[in-house]
Amino acid sequence: MPPQLVPLSAVLLLLLAAGPRLAAASDSLSVKEAIRLAVEGNLDLKAELYNPAQDEADIHRYRAIYEPLFAAQTRLGDADLPSYLTAYPAPVRTKSAQVNTSISQLLASGATLSLGMNNLYQDTDAPLNPPDVWQSNLGLSLTQPLLKGFGRENTEIMINVAKLAKSASLKRLTSRLLDTVAQTRREYFTLYRLREQREVKKVSLELARKILAETKARVAAGVLPAMEILNAEYGVAAREKELLAAEQQVRDQSDHLRLLLQLDGTDELVPTDTPRRDLVSEPPQEAIDRAMTRPDILERQQELKIGKLQAKFLGNQTRPDLSLSASNSLAGQHQRLTRDLENLGGANYPTWSVGLNLTYPLGNEAAENAYRKGLLKNEQTAIQIKALRQTAANQVHNALRAVDTEYKQIEVTKRGRAYAESRLQAFIRKNEVGLATTKDVLDVENDLAAAKSAQIAALTDYDNAVTTLWQATGELLDKAGIHLDRHQPDQLYQETASQK
């Protein structure tokens, strides 16, 4: 008695109605969670965070130019010198002790203000000199550059450069963060695509096995020749091979995503979010305008600001070094220290002086060429910024076209899948009445599997196109809900400062 025959058309309807099979919920992962893990665990981002922290250290370091500088000097001396008096030919012996102290302060104008006190004790056996005497001097002096080095801008050049460098470092960190979020989204939906395409291959293999079972039954019933079994078995073997390759791709991509997210374990990750399907459309000029504020462009602009600041400083360095020097001091002298200090405090011996100091290298080639190099470098940076803006605008145009094209591909592949399903149903009905071979059915089913995979790829390609667009305009971080904490470098700086 021949085995009971199950129409292939009924098998097809059951398989087409079957949905994707998900793995264990414990391995599930949303795209938002994936982005969070990537941002928190990315070692390159953590390393990049140290750059603005180092710039913060530079800011504090260069601000130290305004810290008062205290200096102290002590010296003991004992000398035997020949006498130049014929009446006293014996050597003259002199012992001395000196204590000098001073405190100086740099001013924003570039001036240096100093207050100093010198104390000298001298004991000598020279004729006509008192045997021992104290000499003290208290003086206030000011040195003010008038050309080279004049003004707050020149005094605080390194402070301002460090501030701009920190701002550029933060922009560079934002760029790295933008790239990380974009990469995470692409890798996440690549895993989604591979898993969905694996399900398509599972369904294709299951249908090929059903066709093989049906073919064997029909051969046993004498309806089909035995050669049809070989065609069906070949179809099963080919689909088993494709499924094995798909399994490997899924496992490899899951491991790759785990590495990106710094996740331990070996279980397969399960994306729970699906690619976006809503239409993203915006005027090209508005998108380009937003792209002009991308962090990589802002970083280069900060570098240009640094270059202009340095060039202005170098231009000042080409000027003559002319400075005003002024001092006022009080002096005291006595054999007793107390009386010496009383003379000093009584302002009995005041002195003052005012003068100009000028130095200027003839030719001044070093300063002139340093200034010219700074100007050339700034012109180079300006051209690079212009090129970067043009590249950004071109990227936006390309991304907008890709978004439009990939969105249309979704509808095209949807229709292609519907046509492939109808075509397979028609060939199965033909096969049931002997108008199509088993090979014909398997070939048409293979076309359906390709159409399904193309539809899945179209969905992920559209999501990737939107991601690329928002990366090109610099909006991706806001769209993903990621915001850079600008206080993190300062906190990192404070943490290292507390480790002393």
Buried (B, 14 or more C-beta within 10 A) or exposed (E): EEEEEEEBBEBBEEBBEEEEEEBEEEBBBEBEBBBBBBBEBBEEBEEBBBBBBBBBBBBEEBEEEEEEEEEEEEEEEEEEEEBEEEEEEEEBEBBBBBBBBBBBEBEEBBBBBBBBBBBBBBBBBBEEEEEEBBBBBBBBBBBBBBBBBBEEBBBBBBBBBBBBBBBBBBBBBBBBBBBBBBBBBBBBBBBBBBBBBBBBBBBBBBBBBBBBBBBBBBBBEEBBEEEBBEBBBBBBEBBBEBBEEBBEBBEEBBBBBBEBBEBEEEEBBBBBBEBBEEEBEBEEEEBBEBBBEBBBBBBBBBBBBBBBBBBBBBBBBBBEBBBBEBBBBBBBBBEEEEEBBEBBEEEEEEEEEEEEEEEBEEEBEEBBEBBBEBBEBBEEBBEEBEEBBEBBBEBBBBBBEBBBEBBEBBEEBBEBBEEBBEBBBBBBBBBBEEEBBBBBBBBBBBBBBBBBBBBBBBBBBBBBBBBBBBBBBBBBBEBBEBEBEEEBBBEBBEEEEEEE
